[in-house]
């Protein structure tokens, strides 16, 4: 099913929330929730391609997530590295270009090299761009841009963001029932439509994505006008 409405959401961002709650509710270790969340991401990328999304931005690991227990952080880093190794070829076959946004400080040399490898491997793909926000914070992005900023007004600052070619999201989806942006894409989401769902991220599927896109298509966007 492809979005055909004049107001189809071409640029979508997702705050993938609820992995830990999913695991805890089943008496499983938190990392099992993250593993299921990784599978949900794999499904969602395929679904987004089928539904006609041009850009998908996912919040994978925030600058604040370093404060989580060390075992969880180490497990997430290892899982992320494995996902890059195992999924890049398939993403390329689907026509998906990968771009990583966020700070590289604190990330291991090996993981940075894998991120660069995946970026290079998929650079020529054009069916959909997958922006992976990793070690990302909206305030950090603005602070980093401001540190490089000299002049040029609003447009000049926007050109210094992590991925200035990224379109502002039409729609931001957050799973697990939380209703906040949590330092995600502060600049880019100024006029984004928001969709909150009680579904925990590991359970998120094509029906949920299609429902969010369908709800968006019914909204009237005015960007501050009447």
N, C-alpha and C positions, 0 to 999 in steps of 0.2 A: 504494500500500500504506500503510495507516494502522496505527499502533501501537495494539493493543487490550488488551494485558496490563495487569493491575493495577499493574505496576511499569513502565509505559511511561515513557520519559524525556521529560518535557514541557519541561524547562529544560536546554538544552545550551549548552556553551561550547566554542569551538575555538581552539586555538593553531595558527595557519596557518603552518607551518614548512616550509622546504625550497625556496623559490623560487630562491635563489642557487645551491644545489647542482644543481637541475634545469637551470638555464641553463648552468652551468659544465660539466656532464657532456655538454652538447650543443655546446660551443664557442660559446655565445651570450653577449652582454652580460647582466649581472645584471638590468638593467631589463626585458629580455625575459622573464626568469623572473617578475618581479613582474607583468608584463602577463598572463602565463598564469595567475598566481595570482589576479588579478582576475576572470578568466573562471571559474576554479574557484569563487570566492566567489559569483558570479552563479548558477552551477548549483546550488550547495549551498543557497542561500536558497530556490530553487524546490523542491528536493528536501525540505528541512526542512518547508516548508509542506505538501507532499503527504504526508509521513510523520507529520503531526500534532504537530509541535513547536510549543509555544506561545511560547517565548522562545529566541532564538539570540543568543549573545554571541560576537563574534569579536575577536581580538587583532590589530588592524590596524597599529598603530605604537606602540612603547613609548617611555617616557621615556629609555631607554638607547639607542634607535635613532638619536638625534641624533649619536652619536659615529661613525656610519658615514661613508664618504667623501662629501664635499659634493655631488658630482655625483649620487650615488645618492639622497641625501636630497632634493635639488631635484627629481629625476625622480619620486620617490615623491609629493611634494607636488603636483606638476602632475597626476600620474595620479589621485590621490585627488580632486582638484578636478573632473577630467573625469568620473570615475565618478559623482560626485554629480549633475553636470549631466545625464548621459546615462541614469542608471538610476532616478532618483527617481520619474518618472512611471510606469515599469513596476512598481516596488515598490508604488506606491499602487494600481495596478490589481490586484495580487496580494493586496491587503489587508494589506500589511506596514507597520507603524509603525516609523520610524527614531528612535533615540535615541543620541546621542553621549556617551560618558563619557570623562573625562580632563581634563587641564589645558588651558586655552585659551592660556596664556602661550607665546609663541614661534611661534604660528600666525599667518599673515598675516591682515589684516583681511578680505581677499577670501574666503579659505577659511572663516573664522569665519562670515561672512555666508551663504555657501553651506550650511554645516552648519545654521545657524539656519533657512534657507529650507526645506531638506529636512525638518527636524523639524516645521516648521509645516505643510508640504504633506501630510505623512502622519499628522498628529496624531490624526485621527479613525478611522484604520484599526485593526482589532481581530483580524484573523485570526492574525497573529503579530507579535511585537515583535522587531526586530533592533537589538541593542545593539552599537554600534561603539566599541570601546575604542581611542581615537586620542590620541596623546601621553599614554598611560596607563601608570601603574605602581601595583602594589598597595601598595607602601610609601608612595608619594606620596599615594594616596587616603587611607590611614590617617593620615598626617601632616596632610593638609588637614582631615580630619574632626576630629582631635584639636585642631587650632588653633582650631576653632569650638566645641569641646566645653566645657560648663560643668558640667553635672551630669545625672543621669538613668541612670547605669549603662550596662550593655551595650546596652539598647534605645535609650537616648539617643544613643549613639555611632553605632549602626547607622542612625539617622534622618539622620545628617549625611554619609553616603556619597554618592558622585556620583549614584547612581540608587537611592534607598532603596526604591523600589517593585519593583526587580528581585528575583526569587526566587533563592535559592541554587541554583546549577546541580546538577541530578541527576547530570550526566555531563560530564566534561571530556575532550575528544579532542585529542590532539597528534599531528601528522603528522611524518614524516621520521625517526622512530626515536629522537629525543631523549626522555629520561624525566625531565623536571622541569617545574615550573610557570612558571619564569622571571618571577617577580614579577607574576603574573596573578591577580587576584581573590583575594588572600590571605585576606580576611575571609570571602568568600562560599563558598570551596571547602573549608571546614573538614571537611565530611563528604561531599564530592562523590566519586563513583566516577570512576576514571581509566582511560582507554583510550588506549594508545599503538600507533601503526601505523607501519610502515616506509615507507608510501606518501608520496612527496613531495607537497606541497600542490597544485601544478598538476595532478597526476594524480588527485587525490581526486575521487571520483564518488559517485553515488547508492548503488552497491553497497557502497562503503566506509562511508558513513553508516549505511545499513541494518544492516550487520554490527555496527557499534559499538552501535547501539540494541538490536539483538538480543542481544548479549552482556550489555548492561546488564540487560535484562529477566530474565536468568537468575540474576542476582546477588541475594543476600539482604542487605538493608541493615538495620543494627541501631542505628546512631547511638550506639555506645558501650554499648548494652545487650546482654544475652545472648539 
